[in-house]
Amino acid sequence: MNSVYSRRFTYTISEQDAGQTAEQFLRSQGYSKNLIVQLRKNPMGITMDGELIYTTRRLLKGDRLSILLTEEESSANIVPSAMPLDVVYEDGDILIINKAAGVPIHPSQGNFSNTLANAAAWYFQQKQEPFIYRAVNRLDRDTTGLLILARHSLAACILSEMVARREIHREYLAVAEGRVPDAGTISAPIARVDGSTIERCVDFETGEAAVTHYRCLRYNATYDCSLVSLRLETGRTHQIRVHMKYIGHPLPGDFLYNPDYRLIGRQALHSCRLSFLHPITKKELHFEAPLPDDMKFVTET
């Protein structure tokens, strides 16, 4: 395996940015304080004209500031597993994955070698590259569809801030029981169910604000269920599953909120569209993942 994975970024200082310290400039570019500390420890982490500089240095117009990100070791305690990994897009900064059902995002008790992290570790082991696992957005184990992995620490910093500012736009498809109204917004706070570590419920006294916009795409009378498009303003745990149950249209196959497996063996939820600005190039990116086979029954005539 190659001992080092590295990415170099060079910035030409504009008149507008002149006068800032190197640290101030890097912070404006999305570098976190922790990442800047790590760069300081690298002899070639922050340089100008090939020479190490202090982050307190004032920058002049035309200066070329060079940053070297390096990774020498892969994530500890993540065992590479030869699992399928559907890579929709990949470059030196990010990966877009179409996650399968039944795959947890992170290792946990009882899930040490069957997670997306294990599959990603195997993927990069075959490429002979070290890989630190950084999942930017999360999907429940049985939810399928698109999610982002950051390839290095800078991409992770920038994308995390984009998530906080709601600049990563996601659309979901769900199968919901009954005839869902044409369109609407669910604004109902969500809280943890007393005595449970995972289950959530609508709770107007102690819950955190949660807003879901939905649109019914079609109703299937044969199965008495609807195909629904959903967009989230907030990202609460199990938000779609809890909100759809709250309005009387739970998702079939949901082991927590509606364990009815006659139509599907897992919650009928799929992350179908993802759009955001690339963290490094700032290019607009748009991705789509088709409806998985086990949800296609809702489209049958």
C-alpha positions in Angstrom: 0.0 0.0 0.0 1.2 3.5 -0.8 2.4 5.1 2.4 1.0 8.6 1.7 -2.1 10.0 0.1 -1.6 13.7 -0.5 -3.5 16.7 -2.0 -1.9 20.1 -2.7 -3.8 23.3 -2.9 -2.3 26.6 -4.1 -4.0 30.0 -3.6 -3.0 33.2 -5.3 -3.8 36.1 -2.9 -6.1 38.7 -4.4 -6.1 42.4 -3.6 -9.3 41.7 -1.6 -7.6 39.1 0.6 -4.3 41.0 1.0 -3.6 42.0 4.6 -5.1 38.9 6.2 -2.9 36.5 8.1 -2.4 33.1 6.6 -4.7 31.7 9.3 -7.4 34.2 8.6 -7.3 33.5 4.9 -7.4 29.7 5.4 -10.3 30.0 7.7 -12.1 32.0 5.0 -11.5 29.1 2.6 -13.1 26.6 4.9 -10.2 25.2 6.9 -11.1 24.5 10.5 -8.9 25.5 13.4 -8.1 21.8 14.1 -7.1 21.3 10.5 -4.8 24.3 10.6 -3.2 22.9 13.7 -2.5 19.7 11.9 -1.0 21.5 9.0 1.4 23.3 11.3 2.8 20.0 12.4 3.6 19.1 8.8 7.0 20.5 7.8 5.6 21.3 4.3 2.0 21.9 5.4 1.8 25.6 4.9 4.5 27.1 2.6 5.2 30.0 0.3 7.9 29.6 -2.4 8.8 26.3 -0.9 9.5 27.6 2.6 7.4 27.0 5.7 5.6 30.1 6.9 3.9 31.0 10.2 0.1 31.3 10.1 0.5 34.8 11.6 2.2 36.0 8.5 0.4 38.8 6.7 -0.3 38.0 3.0 0.4 40.3 0.1 -1.4 40.6 -3.2 0.1 38.1 -5.6 1.5 35.8 -2.9 1.1 32.1 -3.7 0.2 30.2 -0.6 0.6 26.4 -0.8 -1.1 23.8 1.4 -0.2 20.1 1.5 -2.7 17.7 3.0 -1.3 14.3 3.7 -2.7 11.0 5.1 -0.4 8.2 5.9 -2.7 5.7 7.7 -6.2 4.4 7.2 -9.0 4.6 9.8 -8.1 2.5 12.7 -10.5 -0.4 13.7 -12.3 -0.4 10.4 -11.8 -3.9 8.8 -11.8 -3.9 5.0 -14.6 -6.1 3.8 -15.2 -7.3 0.2 -18.7 -5.8 -0.1 -20.2 -4.2 -3.2 -19.8 -0.4 -3.3 -21.9 1.5 -5.9 -19.7 4.5 -6.6 -21.7 7.1 -8.6 -19.0 9.7 -8.7 -15.4 10.0 -7.6 -12.6 12.5 -7.7 -9.7 13.4 -5.5 -12.0 15.2 -3.1 -15.3 13.4 -2.7 -17.1 10.1 -3.5 -20.8 9.8 -4.1 -22.2 6.4 -3.1 -25.5 4.8 -3.9 -26.0 2.9 -0.6 -27.8 -0.5 -0.6 -30.4 -1.5 1.9 -29.3 -3.3 5.0 -26.0 -1.5 5.2 -25.2 0.6 8.3 -23.1 3.7 7.8 -20.8 3.2 10.7 -19.5 0.1 12.6 -21.2 -0.5 15.9 -22.0 -3.3 18.3 -23.1 -6.2 16.2 -22.0 -4.5 13.0 -18.2 -4.7 12.8 -17.6 -5.8 9.3 -20.8 -5.3 7.3 -21.0 -1.5 7.1 -20.4 1.1 4.4 -17.1 2.0 6.2 -15.9 -1.5 5.8 -16.8 -1.5 2.1 -15.0 1.8 1.6 -11.9 0.5 3.4 -11.8 -2.5 1.0 -12.4 -0.3 -2.0 -9.3 1.9 -1.2 -7.3 -1.1 -0.1 -7.7 -2.4 -3.6 -6.5 1.0 -4.9 -3.6 0.7 -2.5 -4.4 4.1 -1.0 -4.8 5.0 2.7 -8.4 6.1 3.5 -9.9 7.9 6.4 -13.6 7.3 6.6 -15.6 10.5 6.6 -19.3 10.2 5.9 -20.8 13.7 5.4 -24.5 12.9 5.4 -26.1 9.8 6.9 -28.8 7.3 6.0 -30.5 4.8 8.2 -29.3 1.2 7.7 -32.3 0.2 5.6 -32.6 3.5 3.7 -31.1 3.3 0.2 -29.6 6.0 -2.0 -27.1 8.8 -2.3 -24.6 10.0 0.3 -21.3 11.8 0.3 -17.9 10.6 1.5 -15.2 13.2 1.9 -11.8 12.1 0.6 -9.7 14.3 2.8 -10.0 16.6 5.8 -10.5 19.9 3.9 -13.4 18.5 1.9 -14.9 17.2 5.2 -14.5 20.6 6.9 -16.2 22.5 4.0 -19.0 19.9 3.5 -19.8 19.8 7.2 -20.3 23.6 7.2 -22.4 23.3 4.1 -24.6 20.7 5.9 -25.0 23.1 8.8 -25.9 25.9 6.5 -28.4 23.6 4.6 -26.5 24.1 1.4 -26.6 20.4 0.5 -30.0 19.7 -1.0 -31.5 16.2 -0.8 -34.7 14.7 -2.2 -36.1 11.4 -1.0 -38.7 9.0 -2.5 -40.9 7.0 -0.1 -43.8 4.6 -0.4 -46.4 5.6 2.1 -49.6 3.8 3.0 -52.9 5.2 1.7 -53.6 8.1 -0.6 -51.3 10.9 0.4 -52.6 14.5 -0.3 -51.2 16.2 -3.4 -48.7 18.3 -1.5 -48.1 19.8 1.9 -45.7 20.7 4.7 -45.3 18.9 8.0 -44.1 21.1 10.9 -44.0 19.0 14.0 -41.1 18.8 16.6 -39.4 15.5 17.1 -38.1 14.0 20.4 -36.7 10.7 21.6 -39.3 8.3 23.0 -38.9 7.9 26.7 -37.0 4.8 27.6 -35.7 4.2 24.0 -32.3 4.9 22.6 -33.4 5.0 19.0 -37.2 5.5 18.6 -38.5 9.0 18.0 -41.9 10.6 18.2 -43.7 13.9 17.6 -43.6 15.9 20.8 -44.7 19.5 20.8 -43.4 20.1 24.4 -39.9 18.8 24.3 -39.2 18.1 20.6 -36.8 19.8 18.3 -38.2 21.7 15.4 -38.6 19.6 12.3 -40.1 20.5 8.9 -40.8 18.2 6.0 -42.2 19.1 2.6 -43.9 16.4 0.6 -45.5 15.9 -2.8 -47.5 12.9 -3.9 -46.3 11.7 -7.3 -48.8 8.9 -7.8 -51.3 6.7 -6.0 -51.5 3.0 -6.5 -55.0 1.7 -5.8 -54.0 -2.0 -6.1 -51.7 -1.7 -3.1 -53.4 1.3 -1.5 -50.2 3.3 -1.3 -48.5 6.4 -2.7 -45.2 7.3 -4.1 -44.1 10.5 -2.4 -41.3 13.0 -3.0 -39.9 14.6 0.2 -37.6 17.5 1.0 -36.3 18.2 4.5 -35.7 21.7 6.0 -34.2 20.0 9.1 -32.3 16.7 9.6 -33.8 15.1 12.7 -33.3 11.4 13.3 -35.9 9.3 11.5 -37.6 12.6 10.5 -39.4 11.3 7.4 -40.5 8.1 9.0 -41.9 9.8 12.1 -43.6 12.6 10.1 -45.3 10.3 7.7 -46.6 8.2 10.5 -47.8 11.4 12.3 -50.0 12.4 9.3 -51.4 8.9 9.0 -49.3 7.6 6.1 -46.5 5.5 7.6 -43.9 3.8 5.4 -44.5 0.0 4.9 -41.7 -2.2 6.1 -40.6 0.2 8.9 -39.6 -2.1 11.8 -39.9 0.8 14.3 -42.9 2.7 13.2 -44.9 0.4 11.0 -43.7 -3.3 11.0 -45.9 -4.3 8.1 -43.8 -6.4 5.7 -46.5 -7.5 3.2 -45.1 -5.1 0.4 -41.5 -4.7 1.3 -39.0 -6.1 3.8 -37.5 -2.7 4.9 -38.7 0.9 5.3 -39.6 2.1 1.8 -37.3 5.1 1.7 -34.7 6.1 -0.9 -32.4 9.1 -1.2 -32.9 9.8 -4.9 -31.4 13.3 -5.6 -28.4 15.2 -4.3 -27.2 18.6 -5.3 -24.5 20.9 -3.9 -21.5 22.9 -4.8 -18.3 20.9 -5.0 -16.3 21.8 -1.9 -13.1 22.6 -3.8 -14.0 23.5 -7.4 -17.3 25.2 -6.4 -18.9 23.6 -9.5 -22.6 22.7 -9.3 -23.1 19.0 -8.9 -26.3 17.1 -9.4 -26.8 13.3 -8.8 -29.7 10.9 -9.1 -30.2 7.3 -8.1 -33.1 5.4 -9.6 -35.9 3.9 -7.5 -34.6 0.5 -6.2 -36.2 -2.7 -7.4 -38.0 -3.4 -4.1 -39.9 -0.1 -4.2 -40.9 -0.3 -7.9 -44.2 -2.1 -7.0 -45.7 1.3 -6.3 -45.2 2.3 -10.0 -47.0 -0.8 -11.3 -50.3 -0.1 -13.1 
